[in-house]
Amino acid sequence: MNAELKIQEAIFGLLSGSPGVDYEVYDDVPQDGTYPYIVIGEASSGEFDTKTFNGFETGVVIHSWSRYDGRQEVKEMMGAVYAALHNVLIEVEDFNTVLCLFEFSETLLEDDGITRHGIQRFNLVINEE
């Protein structure tokens, strides 16, 4: 069973309503979107069944975008995302979240020499209700 859309909706709700996440959160950045902002990005899922439940593991990538001089803002954004998602039981409609853990992060300077890009991946283990 695939719950990636419901996972994305739950993460959007958490990031949009969490203290410290004072940035717009998007699935797709609108034409008039302004920096800084966060994008809920790519997801991948695989089976995670046990003897007692059917489940799956989903990795979700969160992108933070900033044009602040230096890396301070993008790292603050990533810290806010981490605080909102790491080790949190995320309520996903029709599913039970067993676990949401931070997996890795990376910061990059884009080719334009101005835009800072933070990348984080979180891993969720989900089972059917």
N, CA, C and O of each residue as an XYZ file, in Angstrom:
516
protein
N       0.847     -1.181      0.000
C       0.000      0.000      0.000
C       0.889      1.240      0.000
O       1.858      1.306      0.757
N       0.575      2.203     -0.825
C       1.402      3.392     -0.980
C       0.758      4.576     -0.282
O      -0.387      4.924     -0.571
N       1.475      5.185      0.621
C       0.941      6.320      1.376
C       1.786      7.567      1.182
O       1.719      8.482      2.003
N       2.586      7.629      0.110
C       3.512      8.748     -0.054
C       2.807     10.102     -0.074
O       3.311     11.063      0.507
N       1.648     10.196     -0.733
C       0.932     11.471     -0.747
C       0.465     11.849      0.655
O       0.570     13.010      1.051
N      -0.052     10.877      1.410
C      -0.504     11.158      2.773
C       0.669     11.518      3.679
O       0.527     12.352      4.574
N       1.816     10.902      3.457
C       3.020     11.249      4.211
C       3.419     12.692      3.901
O       3.727     13.469      4.805
N       3.410     13.038      2.615
C       3.761     14.402      2.219
C       2.814     15.415      2.863
O       3.257     16.456      3.349
N       1.514     15.118      2.869
C       0.531     16.022      3.478
C       0.796     16.175      4.974
O       0.694     17.279      5.509
N       1.135     15.082      5.651
C       1.411     15.136      7.084
C       2.671     15.952      7.364
O       2.700     16.748      8.302
N       3.700     15.757      6.560
C       4.942     16.521      6.734
C       4.691     17.998      6.445
O       5.200     18.864      7.157
N       3.920     18.288      5.419
C       3.576     19.682      5.108
C       2.888     20.336      6.311
O       3.222     21.458      6.690
N       1.940     19.633      6.897
C       1.239     20.167      8.066
C       2.174     20.419      9.235
O       2.063     21.440      9.914
N       3.097     19.492      9.475
C       4.052     19.668     10.570
C       4.978     20.845     10.311
O       5.181     21.682     11.191
N       5.538     20.915      9.115
C       6.489     21.988      8.824
C       5.798     23.346      8.782
O       6.370     24.346      9.217
N       4.583     23.389      8.266
C       3.863     24.665      8.163
C       3.423     25.184      9.526
O       3.223     26.386      9.700
N       3.273     24.283     10.489
C       2.753     24.701     11.780
C       3.732     24.612     12.932
O       3.345     24.823     14.081
N       4.989     24.305     12.656
C       5.957     24.130     13.736
C       6.630     25.440     14.116
O       6.992     26.234     13.248
N       6.796     25.661     15.412
C       7.561     26.833     15.843
C       8.978     26.749     15.276
O       9.579     25.676     15.249
N       9.492     27.860     14.836
C      10.847     27.889     14.290
C      10.902     27.680     12.794
O      11.893     28.043     12.161
N       9.859     27.100     12.209
C       9.821     26.937     10.752
C       9.076     28.157     10.203
O       7.888     28.095      9.884
N       9.803     29.253     10.107
C       9.213     30.535      9.711
C       9.421     30.792      8.223
O       9.763     31.904      7.821
N       9.219     29.779      7.423
C       9.468     29.851      5.986
C       8.282     29.250      5.249
O       7.572     28.403      5.790
N       8.072     29.687      4.025
C       7.045     29.059      3.195
C       7.466     27.624      2.916
O       8.650     27.338      2.738
N       6.486     26.724      2.878
C       6.737     25.314      2.584
C       5.963     24.980      1.318
O       4.766     25.253      1.221
N       6.655     24.386      0.346
C       6.052     24.096     -0.954
C       6.269     22.646     -1.353
O       7.170     21.966     -0.863
N       5.405     22.197     -2.264
C       5.611     20.973     -3.037
C       6.216     21.393     -4.377
O       7.085     20.714     -4.924
N       5.743     22.511     -4.886
C       6.234     23.085     -6.132
C       6.272     24.599     -5.938
O       5.254     25.203     -5.602
N       7.415     25.205     -6.142
C       7.577     26.631     -5.875
C       6.841     27.439     -6.947
O       7.065     27.233     -8.139
N       5.966     28.354     -6.529
C       5.246     29.171     -7.511
C       6.174     30.179     -8.191
O       7.260     30.472     -7.691
N       5.739     30.700     -9.322
C       6.537     31.675    -10.079
C       6.952     32.862     -9.211
O       8.059     33.382     -9.352
N       6.060     33.287     -8.314
C       6.343     34.455     -7.494
C       6.937     34.092     -6.129
O       6.976     34.931     -5.230
N       7.400     32.851     -5.970
C       8.001     32.424     -4.712
C       9.282     33.197     -4.430
O      10.085     33.436     -5.332
N       9.467     33.584     -3.172
C      10.660     34.334     -2.796
C      11.447     33.562     -1.746
O      10.883     32.802     -0.958
N      12.749     33.771     -1.750
C      13.641     33.118     -0.789
C      13.456     33.763      0.574
O      13.094     34.937      0.650
N      13.692     33.031      1.644
C      13.979     31.603      1.756
C      12.688     30.782      1.735
O      11.610     31.291      2.041
N      12.816     29.510      1.371
C      11.664     28.610      1.387
C      12.133     27.169      1.505
O      13.310     26.857      1.322
N      11.175     26.296      1.819
C      11.412     24.861      1.993
C      10.557     24.111      0.990
O       9.407     24.477      0.748
N      11.121     23.058      0.406
C      10.386     22.224     -0.542
C      10.401     20.778     -0.052
O      11.453     20.222      0.262
N       9.213     20.186      0.005
C       9.124     18.748      0.283
C       9.363     18.052     -1.050
O       8.571     18.183     -1.984
N      10.451     17.320     -1.125
C      10.899     16.798     -2.410
C      10.646     15.322     -2.618
O       9.560     14.815     -2.338
N      11.631     14.662     -3.099
C      11.560     13.288     -3.557
C      11.246     12.327     -2.413
O      11.580     12.574     -1.255
N      10.598     11.231     -2.774
C      10.298     10.172     -1.811
C      10.532      8.822     -2.478
O      10.335      8.662     -3.683
N      10.950      7.869     -1.680
C      11.098      6.500     -2.169
C      10.625      5.560     -1.071
O      10.829      5.818      0.115
N       9.993      4.469     -1.477
C       9.426      3.529     -0.501
C       9.826      2.106     -0.814
O      10.058      1.745     -1.968
N       9.903      1.308      0.229
C      10.179     -0.114      0.092
C       9.457     -0.886      1.176
O       9.007     -0.309      2.166
N       9.346     -2.183      0.990
C       8.631     -3.054      1.923
C       9.341     -3.124      3.265
O      10.570     -3.141      3.337
N       8.545     -3.165      4.322
C       9.067     -3.316      5.682
C       8.056     -4.124      6.491
O       7.565     -3.658      7.520
N       7.744     -5.341      6.025
C       6.776     -6.205      6.692
C       7.455     -6.991      7.816
O       8.645     -7.300      7.755
N       6.668     -7.300      8.835
C       7.127     -8.186      9.904
C       6.096     -9.294     10.068
O       5.134     -9.361      9.302
N       6.283    -10.152     11.045
C       5.313    -11.208     11.307
C       4.001    -10.649     11.837
O       2.958    -11.290     11.710
N       4.043     -9.458     12.429
C       2.852     -8.913     13.081
C       2.178     -7.781     12.313
O       1.045     -7.431     12.642
N       2.819     -7.194     11.309
C       2.164     -6.134     10.536
C       2.769     -5.996      9.148
O       3.915     -6.376      8.908
N       1.970     -5.444      8.241
C       2.447     -5.079      6.921
C       2.828     -3.608      6.961
O       2.071     -2.770      7.452
N       3.985     -3.312      6.452
C       4.433     -1.931      6.491
C       5.412     -1.618      5.395
O       5.704     -2.456      4.541
N       5.910     -0.423      5.425
C       6.917     -0.014      4.471
C       7.758      1.099      5.054
O       7.394      1.742      6.039
N       8.887      1.304      4.418
C       9.840      2.320      4.816
C       9.868      3.372      3.712
O       9.986      3.036      2.534
N       9.761      4.632      4.089
C       9.745      5.709      3.111
C      10.806      6.739      3.460
O      10.868      7.224      4.590
N      11.629      7.064      2.496
C      12.593      8.140      2.649
C      12.046      9.393      1.985
O      11.581      9.341      0.847
N      12.097     10.524      2.690
C      11.601     11.790      2.167
C      12.726     12.810      2.229
O      13.395     12.952      3.253
N      12.928     13.520      1.122
C      13.965     14.546      1.037
C      13.318     15.918      1.217
O      12.309     16.234      0.587
N      13.923     16.723      2.090
C      13.467     18.088      2.326
C      14.576     19.024      1.843
O      15.738     18.880      2.222
N      14.194     19.984      0.999
C      15.146     20.957      0.458
C      14.909     22.310      1.115
O      13.768     22.758      1.224
N      15.970     22.955      1.549
C      15.906     24.320      2.076
C      16.673     25.218      1.108
O      17.780     24.884      0.687
N      16.081     26.356      0.760
C      16.669     27.268     -0.224
C      16.809     28.660      0.373
O      15.871     29.188      0.970
N      17.992     29.250      0.207
C      18.264     30.563      0.778
C      19.190     31.341     -0.158
O      19.974     30.757     -0.905
N      19.083     32.661     -0.101
C      20.026     33.529     -0.817
C      20.757     34.454      0.157
O      21.322     35.473     -0.239
N      20.734     34.088      1.412
C      21.451     34.823      2.446
C      22.949     34.648      2.211
O      23.403     33.559      1.858
N      23.713     35.716      2.406
C      25.179     35.603      2.273
C      25.701     34.675      3.358
O      25.465     34.901      4.545
N      26.396     33.653      2.959
C      26.893     32.667      3.910
C      25.883     31.551      4.114
O      24.809     31.541      3.511
N      26.247     30.622      4.967
C      25.424     29.428      5.175
C      24.551     29.481      6.424
O      23.843     28.519      6.718
N      24.588     30.585      7.159
C      23.859     30.665      8.418
C      22.368     30.389      8.241
O      21.814     29.538      8.937
N      21.715     31.093      7.325
C      20.270     30.944      7.186
C      19.881     29.539      6.766
O      18.956     28.963      7.339
N      20.563     28.975      5.780
C      20.179     27.641      5.324
C      20.380     26.616      6.442
O      19.600     25.671      6.561
N      21.416     26.795      7.259
C      21.625     25.861      8.366
C      20.594     26.064      9.470
O      20.193     25.097     10.118
N      20.159     27.294      9.696
C      19.073     27.527     10.646
C      17.782     26.884     10.153
O      17.037     26.296     10.937
N      17.521     26.994      8.871
C      16.340     26.361      8.286
C      16.393     24.852      8.481
O      15.403     24.233      8.872
N      17.549     24.268      8.206
C      17.702     22.827      8.346
C      17.552     22.393      9.796
O      17.016     21.320     10.070
N      18.021     23.218     10.725
C      17.847     22.923     12.140
C      16.378     22.923     12.535
O      15.944     22.088     13.328
N      15.607     23.866     11.979
C      14.169     23.929     12.272
C      13.444     22.706     11.706
O      12.551     22.160     12.353
N      13.825     22.279     10.508
C      13.233     21.081      9.902
C      13.567     19.857     10.747
O      12.700     19.026     11.019
N      14.819     19.751     11.157
C      15.255     18.631     11.998
C      14.419     18.581     13.279
O      13.920     17.521     13.658
N      14.270     19.729     13.944
C      13.508     19.782     15.197
C      12.050     19.387     14.985
O      11.433     18.792     15.868
N      11.501     19.714     13.827
C      10.093     19.409     13.547
C       9.855     17.938     13.201
O       8.763     17.423     13.439
N      10.857     17.255     12.642
C      10.624     15.910     12.105
C      11.369     14.775     12.810
O      10.841     13.667     12.900
N      12.574     15.020     13.308
C      13.387     13.925     13.847
C      12.785     13.341     15.115
O      12.462     14.061     16.060
N      12.643     12.031     15.113
C      12.154     11.265     16.251
C      10.745     11.692     16.675
O      10.401     11.663     17.856
N       9.941     12.089     15.684
C       8.564     12.516     15.916
C       7.625     11.453     15.352
O       7.863     10.915     14.270
N       6.565     11.158     16.084
C       5.529     10.278     15.555
C       4.611     11.124     14.687
O       3.786     11.882     15.197
N       4.757     10.993     13.392
C       3.990     11.796     12.446
C       2.663     11.101     12.195
O       2.623      9.919     11.855
N       1.582     11.840     12.365
C       0.256     11.277     12.142
C      -0.047     11.271     10.652
O      -0.199     12.323     10.031
N      -0.133     10.068     10.088
C      -0.417      9.875      8.672
C      -1.779      9.202      8.574
O      -1.984      8.118      9.120
N      -2.704      9.844      7.881
C      -4.067      9.330      7.773
C      -4.075      7.885      7.275
O      -3.434      7.564      6.274
N      -4.804      7.015      7.978
C      -4.982      5.595      7.655
C      -3.749      4.738      7.916
O      -3.731      3.563      7.551
N      -2.719      5.303      8.540
C      -1.493      4.553      8.806
C      -0.987      4.882     10.203
O      -1.381      5.883     10.802
N      -0.111      4.028     10.710
C       0.594      4.283     11.960
C       2.058      4.543     11.633
O       2.701      3.747     10.947
N       2.571      5.640     12.118
C       3.994      5.899     11.954
C       4.706      5.276     13.133
O       4.438      5.611     14.287
N       5.600      4.383     12.839
C       6.358      3.747     13.892
C       7.557      4.614     14.249
O       7.970      4.666     15.407
N       8.110      5.291     13.255
C       9.381      5.953     13.455
C       9.620      6.992     12.360
O       9.268      6.750     11.205
N      10.209      8.143     12.696
C      10.711      9.107     11.713
C      12.072      9.571     12.209
O      12.171     10.222     13.250
N      13.100      9.244     11.478
C      14.462      9.570     11.901
C      15.226     10.299     10.798
O      15.071     10.011      9.612
N      16.049     11.243     11.221
C      16.962     11.944     10.342
C      17.986     10.948      9.806
O      18.504     10.121     10.556
N      18.275     11.029      8.508
C      19.234     10.114      7.903
C      20.525     10.825      7.490
O      21.613     10.344      7.808
N      20.428     11.968      6.783
C      21.629     12.713      6.409
C      21.269     14.128      5.996
O      20.104     14.448      5.761
N      22.298     14.976      5.910
C      22.113     16.330      5.388
C      23.348     16.754      4.610
O      24.432     16.191      4.764
N      23.151     17.768      3.767
C      24.234     18.301      2.943
C      23.868     19.736      2.588
O      22.693     20.043      2.386
N      24.859     20.617      2.512
C      24.628     21.973      2.023
C      25.482     22.203      0.793
O      26.619     21.739      0.705
N      24.907     22.933     -0.159
C      25.579     23.198     -1.425
C      25.440     24.667     -1.789
O      24.487     25.332     -1.382
N      26.387     25.162     -2.550
C      26.252     26.458     -3.196
C      25.915     26.176     -4.652
O      26.677     25.509     -5.351
N      24.772     26.685     -5.110
C      24.337     26.421     -6.482
C      25.251     27.127     -7.488
O      26.034     28.000     -7.114
N      25.148     26.748     -8.751
C      26.012     27.273     -9.811
C      25.911     28.781    -10.000
O      26.822     29.396    -10.554
N      24.807     29.388     -9.545
C      24.675     30.837     -9.695
C      25.571     31.599     -8.720
O      25.704     32.818     -8.829
N      26.189     30.892     -7.766
C      27.085     31.509     -6.805
C      26.376     32.306     -5.720
O      27.035     32.951     -4.905
N      25.056     32.274     -5.692
C      24.260     33.062     -4.751
C      23.385     32.166     -3.880
O      23.265     32.388     -2.675
N      22.780     31.165     -4.488
C      21.754     30.361     -3.830
C      22.379     29.234     -3.013
O      23.195     28.458     -3.511
N      21.976     29.165     -1.754
C      22.388     28.077     -0.855
C      21.277     27.034     -0.844
O      20.093     27.362     -0.775
N      21.686     25.774     -0.914
C      20.736     24.660     -1.003
C      21.068     23.659      0.097
O      22.157     23.085      0.123
N      20.122     23.458      0.999
C      20.268     22.451      2.041
C      19.416     21.242      1.700
O      18.265     21.379      1.286
N      19.978     20.070      1.874
C      19.281     18.817      1.559
C      19.297     17.939      2.809
O      20.346     17.714      3.413
N      18.118     17.450      3.184
C      18.000     16.529      4.312
C      17.121     15.357      3.898
O      16.180     15.504      3.118
N      17.448     14.203      4.435
C      16.617     13.022      4.184
C      16.180     12.465      5.529
O      16.971     12.317      6.461
N      14.881     12.161      5.593
C      14.283     11.549      6.770
C      13.704     10.211      6.368
O      13.160     10.060      5.274
N      13.823      9.244      7.256
C      13.342      7.899      6.995
C      12.183      7.584      7.928
O      12.306      7.699      9.147
N      11.051      7.184      7.343
C       9.853      6.846      8.118
C       9.544      5.371      7.953
O       9.646      4.821      6.856
N       9.166      4.738      9.047
C       8.655      3.376      8.996
C       7.168      3.473      9.320
O       6.777      4.015     10.354
N       6.350      2.938      8.417
C       4.894      3.072      8.490
C       4.264      1.671      8.483
O       4.759      0.766      7.812
N       3.178      1.505      9.228
C       2.418      0.261      9.077
C       0.946      0.592      8.903
O       0.480      1.660      9.299
N       0.224     -0.348      8.303
C      -1.199     -0.169      8.059
C      -1.959     -0.219      9.370
O      -1.598     -0.963     10.283
N      -3.029      0.587      9.458
C      -3.866      0.555     10.658
C      -4.651     -0.730     10.716
O      -5.417     -0.944     11.656
